[in-house]
Amino acid sequence: MTLETPRDCADAERFARAIAAIDAANAADPATILVEGEPRPKELTHAALLCEWVARLVPAPGEALLLAARAHHIRRWTVPRASYPPGRSAYLRWRRDLRRFHADEAARILRSEGYDEPLVERVQQIVRKEGLFSDPEVQTLEDGLNLVFLQTQFDEFRERLGDDERLTAIVRRTWRKMSERGREAALGLDLSERGRAIVARALAGAEE
């Protein structure tokens, strides 16, 4: 996916180089997903889809937000869940460590392309999702992430989990983290019949 130059971008060529470097890193992902019948690197594809959602959710998104969206899961496969102990506390620690890892990887690329520290730090802040619910750009990233999950992974995750009640609770928690704009977009997704039923059940209790 080729991104349009952001409205606040001072150097279009530098932006293009940074996006290309992030994509090159994610192209090494050994996991793949099918796109129009063709296997593509998972994180490369998800990053492009997230940027598409960001551009749909926000008119003329800024440079920092688009860079953060592209790099949000950069080289994620190098820190697998299995490298941490089982259990929820270890899972949450893995997620926190991943956010720091992705932010550091993004910063390394951006600095190598000549970005100044304020922009680098802003991208890291968005990637780490600091200020969720209060920072509009962080909220947009969260909305987009949840939409990509519902769009590309929901049914596969449901089959793997094998527990509709647990998945309903997960969807309910996810819904509570989304803005009204994100929720409206989610309701317009073309989910499977069973997926729609789970979402409907989750939404019935989302405000409880």
N, C-alpha and C positions, 0 to 999 in steps of 0.2 A: 504493500500500500504506500503510495506517495502522498505525503502530507503537504497541505498548502502551507506556505510561509505564514507563521502566526502574525496577528495584527501588531504586536509589540516587539517583533523581532528586529534587532539592529543589524544583523549579519545573516542573510539568508543562506549563504554558502556554508557558514559555520554550523548553522542549524541542520542543514542537510547532511553534513559530515558526521555530526553527532548522532543523528538518527541512523545513518548507515552503520556506524560503529556499534551502536546498541543492537541493531538487527544482526550484524555479523556475529556478535557474541551469542545471541539467542538462536541463531541458525545451527549451532552445534548441539542443540538439545537432541538427545537420542530418542526421546519419546515423540510420537507423532499423533496427529489427529487427521481425519479425512476432511478435505475441503473440495467439494464438487467431485468426490470420488478419488482424489489424489492425496496421498499422505504428505503432510507438511510438518515441520518441527513445531511441537506444541506451543512452547513459550513465544516463538516468533509469531505464530498465528494469533495467539491470545493477545499479544501486545498490539498487533494491528487492529484486531477487533475492538479492543478497549479504546484505542484512539478514535475509531469510527463512532463509538458510543459517546465519547466525550464531545466530539464535534456535533453530534445530534442533540445532546443534552444542553450544550452551552453555545450560544451564538458567538463565533469568533473567539475560541479559547486562546489563552495566552501561551507564550513559549514555555514557561516553567511547567505549566500543567501538562502540555503535550509531551515534553521530555520526560516528566515523571510517569505519565501513562505508558510511554514506550518502554521505560526501564523498570516498571513496577515489580516485575518478577525476573529480572535479568539473571541468567545463569542459576536459576532456582534448583535445577536438578543436581547441582553440585553439593547441596546441603539437604540430603534426603531425610524424611521423617524417621527412617530406621536408624539414623545415626544418633538418635536420642532415645532414652528409655521409654517404655510404654507408660500410659497413664495421662490423664488430662493436664496435670501440672507441667509435665515434660512437654506435652503438645503445645501448651501456651508459651512455654519458654522457647520452643522451636520457632513458633510464629514470630515472637518478639525478635529473636536473633536473626531471622530471615529478613525482617524489615530493615534492620541495621545493615545487614549484608548487602541487600539490594541498594540501599541508599549509598553505601560506600562504593559499590561497583559503578553506580551511576556517576558519582562524584569523580571517580578516577577518569572516566571517559570524558566528562565535561571539562575537567581541568586540562586534559591533554589537548582538547580542541580550543583552549584559550578563553573559556568562560570565566568571568570574575566570581569571587567568593559569594557575594550576595545572591547571585542567580543559582550557584551551586547549592548553597545552603537552603534556598527556597525549594529547589527540586527535592533535596533530601527530606525536608520537612513534609512535603506532600507524600513522598514515597513511604515515609514512616507513619503516615496518616495522623500526624499531630494536629489536634484541633478538630477532630471529627465532630460534626453537628454544629460547630461554630465557624469553621473556615469553609467558605463556599467551594473553593477548589478541591479541598480534601474531600468534601461531601460528594462532589462530582466524580472524583476518582472512585470512591466507595460505591456509588450508584452504578458506575460503569462496570466495576469488577463483579458486582452481583448480577448484572444483566448478562455479562459474558458467561458466567457460571450457569445461569438458567438456560441460556441459548445453546451452549455447547457441551455441558457436562452433567446437567441435571439428571437425565434419564440413565446415563452410565453410572452415576454416583448412586442413584436409587437402586439399581440392580446389584451393585457391589455391596451396598449397606444392607440390603435385604430386610429393612425394618421401616415400614411406612410411618409408624408412629414417631420414631426417632427422627426421621427425615422431616416430618411435619413440624416438629419442634425446632429443627434447624432452620427451616424456611421461615418460621414465625420470628425467630431471633434475627434472621437476615432482614426481614421486612421492617423490623423496628429500627434498623440502622439506615434505611433508605429514606430519601426525601420524597415529597409528594410527586415531584417530577419523575424521579426514578421509578416510583411505584406505578405511575401511569404507563411508563414505557414497558415495565414488566408485564402488566396486564395485557399488553398488545402482542406479546410473544406467541409464536406458534408452537405450543407445547403439545406433547402427546396427551391422549385422553386421560391416562392414569396420572400423568404429571399435573394436568389441570386440576384433577380431583384433589391431589395432595395440596396444591397451592390454595385451592378454595377452602379446604379444611384448616389450613394454617391461618388463612386470613380471618376465618370465622372466630379465631381466638386471639388474634394479634393484638387486640386492644384490651384484652382482659387483664 
